[in-house]
Amino acid sequence: MGLTREETESLCEKILGLVKADDAEVWVSSSEDLQLRSANNDITSNGLVQRARIGLSVSYGKRSASISLNQTDDATLRDAVEKVQAMAKLAPEDPEQMPPVEPADFAEPLTFSEATASMTPEEALAQVRPVIEQARAAKVESAGYLERSVSGSALANSRGLFVFQRETSVGFSVTARTAEGGGSGWASTQVTDASQLNLEPVGERAIEKALSSRHPEERAPGRTTVVLEPAAVRDLLSLLSWSIDRREFDEGRSFLNGLVEEGEDPIGKALFGEKANLISDPLFKPAPCGTHSHGLPLTKTPWIENGVLRNLYLGRFWAQKLGVPPQPGPGNLIMPGEGKSMEELIGQVEDGVLITRLWYLRMVQPQSLLYTGLTRDGTFAIKDGKISGPVKNFRFNESPVNVLKNLVSSGVPTRVLGSESDMPVHAPPLVVSDFNLSSVSDAS
């Protein structure tokens, strides 16, 4: 299944041995994705997709070029090396060109499971079939997607670096809709180890939401307290994580510039609510990630601690300019929760809205990290600490910064899928005050 470590290392050595440029970097990846789709309460397709890709970058001083290919025969490799070296000689100088990273020690990742790697289409079907039967019994229409992914990747360079790591995951999501189309529910899960997969509770949640969301009433838009389920939280955290960048701040292009006085450093400042905590840790077993980023070791890193900003992503060029070590960005996101049940979280809200998930998020204002999007697949009114009934969906205009500023309480973290990134995220449901539900959407 894909290239082994030995095969990958031999391939990297062969490619680097052909290079005559000053420096070179090779990235090799191979993957196998098992995909199973269902719709209208029946299996519609299954597939096994195998991919292999090689990327090669070479440089002569400040001049560099890159090429990618998916064949490994000697003639193709020699031709690719010759082409990329010719391109590099013609390229303009890049003042920010950095040499390849030096060899380093990397922790052994927790991202691989043999049970996942050996999962067969029959085993995948055995997991999905009960969800379909649940939907049939409940007289709702279901559509699901399961993807089991197994991959290996390697990075090698002319400075002697070689690192090879493997990853596995199984993700599943299902949408359930009532026959008349007025009720819709969604749920998902993701695991590294297929032996921990249990899809029946996922199907139950989607079906229950579909049945409960029928005949929604219109609720007036406006700022209100919301309970965000983990899928909605993970999307907002992903949007925030892309923007915690040192260079953007130093150049005045960051949302952080509006949170501190000119000349102040945002690190060490209480910029979020005191209950806001966000870390990355490649060895966090419920949602692990690889232990290097472009050849730089990834370690446990606090980004926000009790509302205080602790770190910013810092690329190698900007780190060199500042005379400090680089700081890789997060490979996963972990938000510790307070462990409260959904009933407890809802019970805190006198008047508000429960949001299952968000959809179609788009940037509105980079300066404040303001995004717009829609609620979807289960939106409910909360009254006096209880769900009072379904409501029509909303368009929202809100910033993940404000979400963390207005964080009231949190529940039990879990790993689910989202719509904005593939990054492993372990996040709890949140109670957030003053969330801007800007208008009503008739979409169900």
ChimeraX attribute file (.defattr): number of C-alpha atoms within 10 A of each C-alpha:
attribute: neighborCount
match mode: 1-to-1
recipient: residues
	/A:1	12
	/A:2	17
	/A:3	17
	/A:4	14
	/A:5	16
	/A:6	10
	/A:7	11
	/A:8	24
	/A:9	18
	/A:10	11
	/A:11	19
	/A:12	22
	/A:13	17
	/A:14	14
	/A:15	22
	/A:16	20
	/A:17	10
	/A:18	13
	/A:19	19
	/A:20	14
	/A:21	20
	/A:22	13
	/A:23	18
	/A:24	24
	/A:25	25
	/A:26	24
	/A:27	21
	/A:28	23
	/A:29	21
	/A:30	21
	/A:31	20
	/A:32	19
	/A:33	19
	/A:34	20
	/A:35	19
	/A:36	21
	/A:37	19
	/A:38	19
	/A:39	17
	/A:40	16
	/A:41	20
	/A:42	17
	/A:43	17
	/A:44	12
	/A:45	11
	/A:46	17
	/A:47	12
	/A:48	13
	/A:49	11
	/A:50	15
	/A:51	12
	/A:52	18
	/A:53	15
	/A:54	21
	/A:55	16
	/A:56	23
	/A:57	21
	/A:58	30
	/A:59	26
	/A:60	17
	/A:61	16
	/A:62	16
	/A:63	19
	/A:64	25
	/A:65	20
	/A:66	19
	/A:67	16
	/A:68	15
	/A:69	14
	/A:70	15
	/A:71	12
	/A:72	14
	/A:73	9
	/A:74	11
	/A:75	9
	/A:76	13
	/A:77	19
	/A:78	15
	/A:79	10
	/A:80	20
	/A:81	22
	/A:82	14
	/A:83	14
	/A:84	21
	/A:85	24
	/A:86	15
	/A:87	18
	/A:88	21
	/A:89	18
	/A:90	11
	/A:91	15
	/A:92	12
	/A:93	15
	/A:94	11
	/A:95	9
	/A:96	11
	/A:97	14
	/A:98	13
	/A:99	19
	/A:100	20
	/A:101	17
	/A:102	13
	/A:103	16
	/A:104	13
	/A:105	12
	/A:106	17
	/A:107	13
	/A:108	14
	/A:109	18
	/A:110	21
	/A:111	24
	/A:112	21
	/A:113	18
	/A:114	13
	/A:115	14
	/A:116	22
	/A:117	23
	/A:118	13
	/A:119	17
	/A:120	13
	/A:121	16
	/A:122	9
	/A:123	11
	/A:124	19
	/A:125	15
	/A:126	11
	/A:127	17
	/A:128	25
	/A:129	16
	/A:130	14
	/A:131	24
	/A:132	26
	/A:133	16
	/A:134	17
	/A:135	23
	/A:136	15
	/A:137	9
	/A:138	15
	/A:139	16
	/A:140	23
	/A:141	22
	/A:142	28
	/A:143	21
	/A:144	25
	/A:145	19
	/A:146	23
	/A:147	20
	/A:148	26
	/A:149	22
	/A:150	27
	/A:151	22
	/A:152	22
	/A:153	23
	/A:154	22
	/A:155	22
	/A:156	27
	/A:157	26
	/A:158	22
	/A:159	14
	/A:160	13
	/A:161	18
	/A:162	21
	/A:163	21
	/A:164	21
	/A:165	20
	/A:166	22
	/A:167	21
	/A:168	25
	/A:169	22
	/A:170	24
	/A:171	20
	/A:172	24
	/A:173	21
	/A:174	27
	/A:175	24
	/A:176	33
	/A:177	27
	/A:178	22
	/A:179	11
	/A:180	9
	/A:181	14
	/A:182	15
	/A:183	24
	/A:184	27
	/A:185	29
	/A:186	27
	/A:187	26
	/A:188	23
	/A:189	21
	/A:190	26
	/A:191	25
	/A:192	29
	/A:193	18
	/A:194	22
	/A:195	12
	/A:196	12
	/A:197	16
	/A:198	14
	/A:199	20
	/A:200	16
	/A:201	13
	/A:202	18
	/A:203	28
	/A:204	20
	/A:205	17
	/A:206	27
	/A:207	30
	/A:208	18
	/A:209	25
	/A:210	25
	/A:211	21
	/A:212	19
	/A:213	25
	/A:214	22
	/A:215	15
	/A:216	20
	/A:217	14
	/A:218	15
	/A:219	16
	/A:220	13
	/A:221	16
	/A:222	15
	/A:223	16
	/A:224	14
	/A:225	23
	/A:226	26
	/A:227	28
	/A:228	23
	/A:229	23
	/A:230	26
	/A:231	27
	/A:232	26
	/A:233	25
	/A:234	32
	/A:235	21
	/A:236	22
	/A:237	21
	/A:238	22
	/A:239	21
	/A:240	15
	/A:241	19
	/A:242	11
	/A:243	19
	/A:244	21
	/A:245	20
	/A:246	23
	/A:247	17
	/A:248	17
	/A:249	18
	/A:250	14
	/A:251	9
	/A:252	14
	/A:253	16
	/A:254	20
	/A:255	21
	/A:256	24
	/A:257	20
	/A:258	13
	/A:259	15
	/A:260	14
	/A:261	10
	/A:262	9
	/A:263	8
	/A:264	10
	/A:265	14
	/A:266	20
	/A:267	16
	/A:268	13
	/A:269	15
	/A:270	18
	/A:271	21
	/A:272	22
	/A:273	20
	/A:274	17
	/A:275	21
	/A:276	24
	/A:277	20
	/A:278	23
	/A:279	18
	/A:280	25
	/A:281	21
	/A:282	26
	/A:283	20
	/A:284	17
	/A:285	12
	/A:286	19
	/A:287	25
	/A:288	26
	/A:289	28
	/A:290	25
	/A:291	24
	/A:292	23
	/A:293	14
	/A:294	14
	/A:295	22
	/A:296	18
	/A:297	16
	/A:298	23
	/A:299	19
	/A:300	13
	/A:301	19
	/A:302	19
	/A:303	23
	/A:304	26
	/A:305	19
	/A:306	15
	/A:307	21
	/A:308	22
	/A:309	21
	/A:310	18
	/A:311	20
	/A:312	25
	/A:313	20
	/A:314	21
	/A:315	16
	/A:316	20
	/A:317	16
	/A:318	16
	/A:319	16
	/A:320	13
	/A:321	9
	/A:322	11
	/A:323	9
	/A:324	11
	/A:325	12
	/A:326	17
	/A:327	21
	/A:328	20
	/A:329	21
	/A:330	26
	/A:331	20
	/A:332	22
	/A:333	27
	/A:334	27
	/A:335	23
	/A:336	19
	/A:337	20
	/A:338	15
	/A:339	15
	/A:340	17
	/A:341	14
	/A:342	17
	/A:343	12
	/A:344	15
	/A:345	22
	/A:346	24
	/A:347	15
	/A:348	18
	/A:349	22
	/A:350	13
	/A:351	17
	/A:352	26
	/A:353	27
	/A:354	23
	/A:355	24
	/A:356	24
	/A:357	24
	/A:358	26
	/A:359	17
	/A:360	13
	/A:361	19
	/A:362	14
	/A:363	15
	/A:364	15
	/A:365	12
	/A:366	13
	/A:367	13
	/A:368	19
	/A:369	19
	/A:370	18
	/A:371	19
	/A:372	20
	/A:373	19
	/A:374	21
	/A:375	25
	/A:376	23
	/A:377	24
	/A:378	28
	/A:379	25
	/A:380	26
	/A:381	21
	/A:382	24
	/A:383	17
	/A:384	13
	/A:385	16
	/A:386	19
	/A:387	18
	/A:388	13
	/A:389	17
	/A:390	24
	/A:391	23
	/A:392	23
	/A:393	26
	/A:394	26
	/A:395	22
	/A:396	23
	/A:397	20
	/A:398	23
	/A:399	23
	/A:400	20
	/A:401	20
	/A:402	20
	/A:403	24
	/A:404	24
	/A:405	20
	/A:406	20
	/A:407	20
	/A:408	20
	/A:409	21
	/A:410	27
	/A:411	22
	/A:412	18
	/A:413	22
	/A:414	22
	/A:415	21
	/A:416	22
	/A:417	24
	/A:418	24
	/A:419	15
	/A:420	18
	/A:421	12
	/A:422	10
	/A:423	17
	/A:424	26
	/A:425	31
	/A:426	26
	/A:427	26
	/A:428	29
	/A:429	29
	/A:430	29
	/A:431	26
	/A:432	22
	/A:433	21
	/A:434	17
	/A:435	22
	/A:436	21
	/A:437	24
	/A:438	18
	/A:439	16
	/A:440	19
	/A:441	16
	/A:442	11
	/A:443	12
	/A:444	21
